[in-house]
Amino acid sequence: MHGSELDLPKTTDAEQLTIHEAEWGGMNVMFINCHTTLDIAPVLKGLPGDKCQCPHWGMILKGRKLVKYADHDEVLNAGDAYYMAPGHTTITDAGTEWIEFSPAQDLKVTNAIVERNLSSFAR
């Protein structure tokens, strides 16, 4: 399978970010454009350690992302390929664009908590 960002369905189009994504062979592939500086820590509340437990592989196409683990931080810049181990949170600079691959089932578990947290913020 293959496809460009515009070939994949747009699943999120919010003030903070736009996501085009699909599931291929048990993996979720996402093209993500971050419009505002985004700290995802608040939406991870309720996951073990209040951190994302889903592994991710990807590449930063433009911009910068700070990945925070319990014992260290990593900075990802444009051109960097990465692996994010379970137990992380991120702060992404406005204007950052990246492509990311994640095990679909693990991501569904994480997203259920994220969606619950987002709905509680909207109230």
N, C-alpha and C positions, 0 to 999 in steps of 0.2 A: 504494500500500500504506500501511497505517497500523496502529498497535497501541499499546497501553499496555504498561507494564513487565510486568504480569502476563500479557499476551497472548503475550509472547515466551518461549521455553523457557529455563529456568534451566540454564545450562551450567557454572556454578561456584558452589559453596556451601561456602566454606572459612572458617576462623577469621578470615582477613584481609579477605575480601570476598565479595560475592555478585554474580553477573553473570547477567542475562537478555539473550539476544542472538539475532539472526537475520541472514540475508543477504538483502538486497533490491536487485535490480538492480545487482549487482556491488559493492555497499557493505555493510559489516558495521555493524549498528546495535546498540549496547549500552546498557543501563541498568545502572549500576554503583553499588553501595553498599559503601563502605569501612568496615569495622568497627574496624580498628586503624590506627595511623599506619603508612604503607606507603612504603618507599623501594624503587623497582623496580630500582635500579642493579645489584644482585647478579645478577638474572636476565637482564640484558642482555649479560653477558659473552660475547664471541664474535661479537657483531654489530660492524660497522665502528665504530671508536671506542668500543666498548662502550656504544653509545647506540642508541635506537630509531630505525629508518630509515623507519618508516611515518608518513605524515602523518595527522593527526586533526583533525576539526572537532567541536565540541560546545558544551555549556552546563553550567556548574556550577549545580546546583539547590540545594545546601546545602553549607556548609563551605568548605574552602580547599585549593588544590593549588599547590605550587611546581614550576615547570617550569625545568629547568636545561639550558642550552645551553653550548657551549664558551666563548662570549664574553659571555654575560649570563644573568640569571635573570628569570623573570616570575612574578608571583603572580596566581593566578586565584581569585576569590572568588564567593560565591553571587550569581547573576544575571549573571555574565560569560559571554558567548559567546566562543569561542576558535578559533584555528587553531594547531596545534602542527606546526611544520615538522620534517622529518626531522633527526635529530641531537640528540635530547633524551633526558632522563631525568626522572623526577618523584618528588616526595615528597608524599604525600597525607595530610592530617590525618584522624584517626579521625572518623567521623560524616559524612564527605563523600559526597554523592550527585551523580552527573552522568550525562548522556547523551552518547554519542560515536559519530561516524560515521567510518569508515576504509575505504579501498579494500580489498576482501576479499582479493585476492591478495597485496598487500603485508603485510597483517596475518598471513596464513598463514605467510609467510617468517619474520616476527618471532616468531610464536608457536612455531614449530618449535624455535628456539633457547631460548626461554623454557621450554618443556616439558622440553627436555634438561637445562637448568640446574636446574629444580625437581626432576627425578628424581635428579640427583646430590646434591642437598641431603638428600633423603629417605634416602639410604643410610647 
